[in-house]
Amino acid sequence: MFSQQGRGYDMAITQFSPEGRLFQVEYAIEAVRRGTTAICARNKNSVVFAVEKKSSELQETLGSEKIFKIDNHIGVAIAGLTADARVLIDKGRVQAQVHQLNYDEKITVKELTLEICEILQAYTQNAGVRPFGVSFLIAGINPDGETGLFLTDPSGALWGYKAFAIGSGANEARTYLEDNYDINISDEDLKLLPLQTLKEIMSEESLNANTCDVAYILKEDKKFTLLTVEEKKELLEKL
């Protein structure tokens, strides 16, 4: 992936190569590319998450989560190192509550994303640390009722999207979303779109209630909801 010429510049996070590259950051981004696929889409009122879930029959659910709740109105889907994600998610949860206490209103999706990106960026310029090997799809419903969806990466950069995918199947997923997404999509169709995208990546036989997780925040209650196995089965039957 990287030439031998650049190998001497990957020993320290603070050292740029002659080409202006930070190899440790690029390695962290590669960890994200090799992670399980995570997809998020929004319309004007709601957001839906779906992630690929890999686990053995002997494994408990704890430890394999790829979708997390930040606050009632904001959720996160991840690709990359789950342990790194948990640290950032805990910090995001604290920041959401601090904002509520300070301003007596819920934090917006963009403000929360910026707070997390500040931490990500700090870990690209300090000796003795390494970048976080995880990317987030942060989405939710703002206090004004508008939806937001933002992508973060290990460099601390962020981008806004209407629908996006990260992880090992991201390229195929993005192609499918580009062909099938519409901002005016109904809430019922929005619930199915990320699952339909996962179905394009995974075989129909391997996509079931145990190999994916789904969560949504809908306009009717504006509350983060992670679906149970039975609820996932009902949704999959509609595909």
C-alpha positions in Angstrom: 0.0 0.0 0.0 2.8 2.5 0.9 6.2 2.6 -0.8 9.4 1.8 1.0 10.6 5.3 0.4 7.9 6.6 2.9 8.4 4.0 5.5 10.9 6.1 7.5 8.2 8.7 8.1 5.7 6.5 9.8 7.4 6.1 13.1 6.1 9.4 14.6 2.7 11.0 14.3 4.1 14.5 14.2 6.4 14.0 11.2 5.3 14.9 7.7 6.8 13.0 4.8 8.4 15.1 2.0 5.1 14.6 0.1 3.2 16.2 2.9 1.7 13.0 4.2 1.1 11.8 7.8 1.4 8.0 7.4 0.0 7.2 10.8 -3.2 9.0 9.9 -3.4 7.1 6.6 -2.9 3.8 8.4 -5.8 4.7 10.7 -8.0 5.5 7.7 -7.0 2.1 6.3 -8.3 0.5 9.5 -11.6 2.1 8.8 -11.7 0.8 5.3 -11.3 -2.7 6.6 -14.1 -2.4 9.2 -17.6 -3.7 8.9 -19.9 -1.7 6.6 -22.0 1.0 8.2 -24.8 2.9 6.4 -26.9 5.9 7.3 -29.5 7.8 5.3 -31.8 10.7 6.2 -34.7 12.5 4.7 -36.1 15.9 5.8 -37.5 14.5 9.0 -35.9 11.2 10.0 -32.6 9.3 10.0 -31.9 5.5 9.8 -28.8 3.5 10.5 -27.9 0.0 9.4 -24.6 -1.9 10.0 -23.2 -5.2 9.1 -22.6 -7.4 12.2 -20.0 -10.1 12.3 -20.0 -12.5 15.3 -19.8 -16.2 16.0 -22.6 -18.3 17.4 -20.8 -18.5 20.7 -20.4 -14.8 21.1 -22.6 -12.6 23.3 -24.0 -9.3 21.9 -21.8 -7.2 24.2 -18.7 -6.1 22.4 -20.0 -6.4 18.9 -22.1 -3.2 18.8 -21.6 -0.9 15.8 -24.5 1.6 16.5 -24.5 3.7 19.6 -26.8 6.3 21.2 -25.3 9.7 22.0 -28.5 11.4 23.1 -32.2 10.8 22.5 -32.0 12.8 19.3 -28.5 11.7 18.0 -27.0 8.3 17.1 -23.7 7.0 15.6 -22.8 4.2 13.3 -19.1 3.2 13.3 -16.5 1.5 11.1 -13.0 0.7 12.5 -11.8 0.0 16.0 -14.8 -0.4 18.4 -12.6 0.3 21.5 -11.5 3.6 20.0 -15.1 4.5 19.2 -16.3 3.9 22.8 -13.8 6.5 24.1 -15.1 9.1 21.6 -18.7 8.2 22.2 -18.4 8.7 25.9 -16.9 12.1 25.3 -19.7 12.9 22.9 -22.3 11.9 25.5 -20.7 14.1 28.1 -20.6 17.0 25.7 -24.3 16.6 24.8 -25.2 16.8 28.5 -22.9 19.8 29.2 -24.5 21.6 26.3 -27.9 20.9 27.7 -26.9 22.2 31.1 -25.2 25.3 29.8 -27.7 26.4 27.2 -30.9 24.6 28.2 -31.3 23.2 24.8 -30.2 20.0 22.9 -26.9 20.1 21.0 -27.2 20.1 17.2 -25.7 17.2 15.1 -23.1 19.5 13.6 -22.0 21.0 17.0 -21.5 17.5 18.4 -19.6 16.4 15.3 -17.3 19.4 15.6 -16.6 18.5 19.3 -15.6 15.0 18.4 -13.5 16.2 15.4 -11.6 18.5 17.7 -10.5 15.4 19.7 -9.7 13.4 16.6 -7.5 16.2 15.2 -5.6 16.7 18.5 -4.5 13.1 18.3 -2.8 13.8 14.9 -0.4 16.4 16.2 0.8 15.2 19.6 3.8 13.0 20.3 3.2 9.8 22.3 -0.3 9.2 21.0 -1.8 7.7 17.8 -4.8 8.6 15.7 -8.2 7.1 16.5 -8.7 4.2 14.1 -12.4 4.8 13.6 -14.9 6.8 11.5 -18.3 7.9 12.5 -21.6 8.5 10.7 -23.2 10.9 13.2 -26.9 11.6 12.5 -30.0 12.9 14.3 -32.7 15.5 14.5 -31.8 19.0 15.5 -33.8 21.1 18.0 -35.4 23.0 15.0 -36.6 19.7 13.5 -34.1 19.5 10.7 -32.1 16.4 10.2 -28.3 16.2 9.9 -25.8 13.5 8.9 -22.0 14.0 9.1 -19.0 11.8 8.4 -15.8 12.0 10.5 -12.5 10.4 9.7 -9.3 9.9 11.8 -7.8 13.1 10.6 -10.5 15.1 12.3 -12.1 16.2 9.0 -15.9 16.1 8.6 -18.3 16.2 5.7 -22.1 16.5 5.5 -24.2 14.0 3.6 -27.8 13.0 2.8 -26.8 9.3 2.7 -23.4 7.6 3.1 -21.6 4.4 3.8 -18.2 3.5 5.4 -16.3 0.3 6.0 -15.2 -2.6 3.7 -18.3 -2.5 1.5 -18.5 1.3 1.2 -17.8 1.7 -2.5 -20.6 -0.7 -3.5 -23.0 0.8 -0.9 -22.3 4.3 -2.1 -23.0 3.4 -5.7 -26.3 1.8 -4.7 -27.3 4.9 -2.6 -26.4 7.3 -5.4 -28.8 5.3 -7.7 -31.7 4.9 -5.3 -31.7 7.8 -2.8 -34.1 10.7 -2.9 -34.3 13.4 -0.3 -38.1 13.2 -0.5 -38.2 9.5 0.4 -40.9 8.6 2.8 -40.1 7.4 6.4 -41.3 3.9 5.6 -39.0 3.6 2.5 -36.2 5.3 4.4 -36.3 2.5 7.0 -35.7 -0.1 4.2 -33.1 1.8 2.2 -30.0 1.1 4.4 -31.1 -2.6 4.6 -31.6 -2.8 0.9 -28.1 -1.4 0.5 -26.6 -4.0 2.9 -28.4 -6.7 0.9 -26.5 -5.5 -2.2 -23.2 -6.0 -0.4 -24.0 -9.2 1.6 -25.6 -12.2 0.0 -29.4 -12.5 0.6 -28.7 -15.7 2.6 -26.2 -14.0 4.9 -28.4 -11.0 5.7 -30.6 -11.8 8.6 -31.7 -10.4 12.0 -28.5 -11.7 13.6 -26.0 -10.3 11.0 -27.2 -6.7 11.0 -28.2 -3.9 13.4 -30.7 -1.2 12.6 -31.6 2.0 14.4 -33.6 5.0 13.6 -34.7 8.4 14.9 -38.2 9.3 13.4 -39.9 12.6 13.3 -43.0 11.3 15.3 -41.1 11.0 18.6 -37.5 12.1 17.8 -36.0 9.4 19.9 -33.2 7.0 19.2 -34.5 3.5 18.8 -32.3 0.4 18.3 -34.4 -2.4 16.8 -34.8 -5.8 18.6 -34.3 -9.1 16.7 -38.1 -9.5 16.2 -38.4 -5.9 14.8 -35.5 -6.5 12.5 -37.1 -9.7 11.2 -40.3 -7.8 10.4 -38.4 -5.2 8.5 -36.4 -7.7 6.6 -39.6 -9.4 5.5 -40.5 -6.2 3.7 -37.4 -6.3 1.4 
